[in-house]
Amino acid sequence: MSQTGSHNDVSEEHLPSEQAKAHSGEAAVHGDPFADPGLPPHEPRIQDIDEQAAKRSERTIAFLFTLSMLATVGFIASYVAFPVDKIIYVFPIGHISALNFSLGVTLGLALFFIGAGAVHWARTLMSDEEMVDERHPVEAEPEVRAKVLADFKEGAAESGFGRRRLLRNTMFGAMALLPLSAVVLLRDLGPLPEDKLRTTLWAKGKRLINPNTGEPIRPEDVSVGSLTFAMPEGLEEDDHEFNQEIAKAALMIIRLQPENIKDKRELDWSHEGIVAFSKICTHVGCPISLYEQQTHHVLCPCHQSTFDLADGGRVIFGPAGHALPQLRIAVNKDGELEALDGFAEPVGPSFWERG
């Protein structure tokens, strides 16, 4: 009789029970890629059995967190030390911005050392006990919730977070310093705020210049009842900031009879009845150009705000919110009108920083 098959085709029912189970498990593993191979035997780490090794790992992790703190400090120092236009040569990259290079290196190191410290902490000091938990319904039972809470407390205790103060404190230090990098990056949102709304080019000793002739204005050039415009000296038309600065510093000069000036401060800030007020309306910033000689009123053509130049430039009609700023003037040794100071308050319309 011929024999078919081989000795491997022996039925499993003829195998001993333990051998049959092993054969069945091996077949399941090799035949089904999704079969559960089970857990390997747990092997304790050296840190679990040797406290000296655990201390060495603790010092290593603390050192990594400390390096992250130093890298963050280096990031901030780079922002201060390197100008934006400084170029350096870095092999093999070539010529690059010193600021960009230093910021990238220090920020990368700060993040890397925090990550390396956290990974080393998890792999050497936190518990690595394998835990098997069978799947359960989405809605947990009270016993399961109690078990999760107990597991969480046990994990927190085994991580050494409360007991290993050096690790905890250095990690907190590294993570607390790192957000400062984002604060420094706010510089790239734009230039630092400047106090441009409160000030103009008028200052002590600035002569009043006729914008049409370019010559200094003398008291005899201003007659009673006339309206003259002026700008501060040193402002050239080819200056790229000419339009912006002249818009803020534009000045009206009117000569009144001293006895017609009602405001004592206005009289003290004038010269022989010559008063100087900002030409910019305090409503929305339109230029004022209409002057009524008999009443000494000036009118804004945009929204008809009316100001009394004989009474401190106060508003007597219209939507303007406050009086026209006055410039204190005098005559210098050459007989020319000059400013004794800048405007005492911001010119133009109200803004939220006005104080």
C-alpha positions in Angstrom: 0.0 0.0 0.0 1.4 3.4 -0.9 1.7 6.1 1.7 0.4 9.6 1.1 1.2 12.7 3.0 4.0 13.2 5.5 4.5 12.9 9.2 3.5 16.6 9.5 0.0 15.7 8.5 -0.7 13.9 11.8 -4.0 14.9 13.2 -3.9 17.2 16.2 -6.2 14.9 18.1 -3.2 12.5 18.5 -1.0 15.2 20.0 -0.8 15.7 23.8 -3.0 18.6 24.9 -0.2 21.1 25.7 1.5 20.3 22.5 -1.7 20.7 20.6 -2.3 24.2 22.1 1.2 25.3 21.2 0.8 24.0 17.7 -2.6 25.8 17.4 -1.2 29.1 18.7 1.8 29.0 16.3 -0.6 28.3 13.4 -2.8 31.3 14.5 0.2 33.6 14.7 1.7 32.6 11.3 -1.7 32.3 9.6 -3.4 35.4 11.0 -1.3 38.6 10.9 -3.8 40.2 13.4 -3.6 37.4 16.0 -2.6 38.4 19.5 0.9 37.1 20.1 0.6 37.8 23.9 3.0 39.7 26.1 6.7 38.9 26.5 8.0 38.3 30.0 8.7 41.5 31.9 12.3 42.4 32.3 13.1 45.0 34.9 15.4 47.9 34.0 18.5 48.7 35.9 16.9 51.8 37.3 14.2 49.6 38.9 16.6 47.6 40.9 19.5 50.0 41.4 18.8 53.4 43.1 22.2 54.7 42.1 21.3 54.2 38.4 18.0 55.9 39.0 19.9 58.9 40.5 22.2 59.0 37.5 19.1 59.1 35.2 17.6 61.8 37.3 20.7 63.9 37.0 20.8 63.3 33.3 17.2 64.4 32.8 17.8 67.5 35.0 20.8 68.4 32.9 18.8 68.2 29.7 16.1 70.5 31.1 18.8 72.9 32.2 20.3 72.9 28.7 16.9 73.8 27.4 16.7 76.8 29.8 20.2 77.9 28.6 19.1 77.6 25.0 16.0 79.7 25.6 18.2 82.4 27.3 20.5 82.2 24.3 17.5 82.7 22.0 16.6 86.0 23.8 20.2 87.1 23.9 20.5 86.5 20.1 17.6 88.9 19.5 19.4 91.6 21.4 22.9 90.9 20.2 22.5 90.5 16.5 21.2 93.3 14.2 18.8 92.3 11.4 21.3 93.1 8.6 24.3 91.2 10.0 25.5 88.4 7.7 27.8 85.6 8.7 29.3 82.6 6.8 28.3 79.2 8.0 29.9 76.1 6.3 28.4 74.5 4.2 25.3 76.7 4.1 27.1 79.8 3.0 26.3 83.4 3.9 23.1 83.7 6.0 21.6 86.1 8.5 23.3 85.9 11.9 20.0 86.6 13.6 18.0 84.0 11.8 20.7 81.4 12.3 21.1 82.0 16.0 17.4 82.1 16.6 16.8 78.8 14.7 19.7 77.0 16.5 18.8 78.2 20.0 15.1 77.6 19.7 15.6 74.2 18.1 17.9 73.2 21.0 15.5 74.5 23.6 12.7 72.3 22.2 15.0 69.3 21.6 16.3 69.2 25.1 12.8 69.4 26.6 11.7 66.5 24.4 14.9 64.5 25.1 14.5 65.0 28.8 10.8 63.9 28.8 11.6 60.8 26.7 14.5 59.8 28.9 12.3 60.3 32.0 9.6 58.1 30.6 12.0 55.3 29.5 14.2 55.1 32.6 12.2 56.3 35.6 8.5 56.1 34.9 6.8 52.7 35.4 7.1 50.3 32.4 4.9 47.6 33.8 2.7 46.1 31.0 -1.0 46.3 31.9 -3.7 44.4 30.1 -7.2 45.9 30.2 -10.1 44.2 28.3 -12.3 46.3 26.2 -15.4 47.6 27.9 -18.5 49.5 26.8 -18.2 53.2 26.0 -20.2 54.1 29.1 -17.9 53.1 32.0 -19.3 51.4 35.0 -18.6 52.9 38.5 -16.1 50.2 39.2 -14.2 51.0 36.0 -14.1 54.7 36.8 -12.8 53.9 40.2 -10.2 51.6 38.7 -9.1 54.3 36.2 -8.7 56.8 39.1 -6.8 54.4 41.1 -4.5 53.6 38.1 -4.0 57.3 37.6 -2.9 57.8 41.2 -0.7 54.8 41.0 0.9 56.0 37.8 1.4 59.5 39.3 3.1 57.9 42.3 5.3 55.6 40.2 6.4 58.5 37.9 8.2 60.1 40.9 6.7 63.5 39.9 6.0 64.4 43.5 9.0 62.7 45.0 11.7 63.7 42.6 11.7 67.4 43.1 14.9 68.1 41.1 13.3 66.7 37.9 10.0 68.5 38.6 11.6 71.9 39.2 14.0 71.8 36.3 11.2 70.7 33.9 9.0 73.5 35.2 11.9 76.0 34.7 12.5 74.8 31.1 8.8 75.0 30.2 8.4 78.4 31.9 11.3 80.0 30.0 10.4 78.6 26.6 7.2 80.8 26.1 9.5 83.8 26.5 10.7 83.1 23.0 7.2 83.7 21.6 7.1 87.0 23.5 10.4 88.2 21.9 9.0 87.2 18.5 6.4 89.9 18.8 9.0 92.3 17.7 8.5 91.1 14.1 4.9 92.2 14.2 6.1 95.7 13.4 8.1 98.6 14.8 7.9 99.6 18.5 5.2 102.1 19.2 6.3 105.7 18.8 4.8 108.8 20.3 4.1 110.3 16.9 0.5 111.5 17.6 1.5 113.7 20.6 4.4 115.6 19.1 5.2 117.8 16.1 8.4 119.3 14.8 7.8 122.5 16.8 10.3 122.9 19.6 12.0 125.7 21.5 14.0 128.0 19.2 12.3 126.8 16.0 11.7 129.9 13.8 8.3 130.4 12.0 8.9 130.1 8.3 6.6 131.4 5.6 5.8 128.3 3.4 5.4 130.4 0.3 8.6 132.4 0.5 10.7 130.1 2.7 11.8 133.2 4.7 11.5 133.7 8.5 8.4 135.6 9.6 8.9 138.9 11.4 6.3 140.7 13.5 6.0 143.5 11.0 5.1 141.0 8.3 1.8 140.2 10.2 -0.8 143.0 10.0 -3.9 143.2 12.2 -6.8 141.2 10.8 -4.6 139.1 8.5 -4.3 135.3 8.4 -0.8 133.9 7.8 0.4 130.3 7.6 3.7 129.1 8.9 5.8 126.0 9.2 8.9 125.1 11.4 12.3 125.7 10.0 14.4 122.8 8.9 11.6 121.2 6.9 12.5 120.7 3.3 10.0 119.8 0.6 12.2 117.1 -0.8 12.2 115.4 2.6 10.3 112.1 2.4 8.4 112.9 5.6 7.5 116.4 4.4 3.8 115.9 3.8 3.3 113.9 7.0 5.2 116.4 9.2 3.8 119.6 7.6 0.3 118.2 8.1 0.8 118.0 11.9 2.9 121.2 12.3 0.8 123.5 10.0 0.3 126.8 11.9 -2.0 129.8 11.6 -0.8 133.2 12.6 -3.2 136.0 13.3 -2.6 139.5 14.7 -5.2 140.8 17.1 -5.4 143.9 19.2 -4.1 142.8 22.7 -7.2 144.3 24.3 -9.4 142.0 22.2 -7.7 138.8 23.6 -10.0 137.4 26.3 -7.9 134.4 27.5 -5.0 135.5 29.8 -2.9 132.5 28.8 -3.4 133.2 25.2 -2.2 136.8 25.8 0.9 135.5 27.7 1.8 133.1 24.8 1.5 135.8 22.1 3.7 138.6 21.0 2.2 142.1 20.6 -1.2 140.5 19.8 0.3 137.9 17.3 -1.1 134.5 18.2 -0.3 131.1 16.7 -2.7 128.2 16.6 -2.7 124.8 15.0 -4.3 124.8 11.5 -5.6 121.3 12.0 -9.3 121.0 13.0 -9.8 119.0 16.2 -12.8 117.2 14.7 -11.4 114.9 11.9 -8.2 116.8 11.0 -9.2 119.0 8.1 -7.1 122.1 7.4 -8.7 125.3 8.6 -8.5 128.2 6.2 -11.6 130.5 6.6 -11.1 133.5 8.9 -13.6 136.2 9.8 -11.8 139.4 10.8 -14.6 141.1 12.7 -15.3 138.2 15.1 -11.9 136.6 15.1 -13.5 133.3 14.3 -12.0 130.6 12.0 -14.2 128.0 10.3 -13.4 124.5 9.2 -14.8 123.9 5.7 -15.4 120.2 6.2 -18.1 120.2 9.0 -18.3 123.8 9.9 -16.6 123.6 13.3 -16.0 127.2 14.4 -13.3 128.4 16.8 -12.8 131.7 18.6 -9.1 132.7 18.3 -9.6 135.6 20.7 -10.7 133.2 23.4 -8.0 130.5 23.5 -9.2 128.9 20.2 -12.2 127.3 22.0 -15.1 125.7 20.0 -18.2 127.8 19.7 -20.0 125.7 17.0 -19.8 122.4 15.3 -18.7 118.8 16.1 -15.1 119.5 17.1 -14.3 118.1 20.6 -11.8 120.6 22.0 -10.0 123.9 21.4 -7.3 124.4 18.9 -3.8 123.9 20.4 -1.9 127.2 20.8 1.9 127.6 20.2 3.8 129.8 22.5 5.9 132.3 20.5 8.3 135.2 21.0 10.8 137.2 19.0 14.5 136.2 18.9 17.5 138.5 18.8 17.3 138.8 15.1 13.7 140.1 15.2 12.2 136.9 13.9 9.2 135.0 15.4 10.2 131.7 17.0 8.5 129.0 19.1 9.3 128.9 22.8 8.1 125.3 23.1 6.1 122.6 21.2 2.3 122.4 21.4 1.2 121.8 24.9 -1.3 119.1 23.7 -1.7 116.9 20.7 -2.8 118.5 17.5 -5.7 117.3 15.3 -8.6 115.1 16.2 -9.0 113.3 19.5 -7.4 109.9 19.9 -7.7 107.3 22.6 -4.2 108.0 24.1 -5.0 111.7 24.7 -4.2 112.5 28.3 
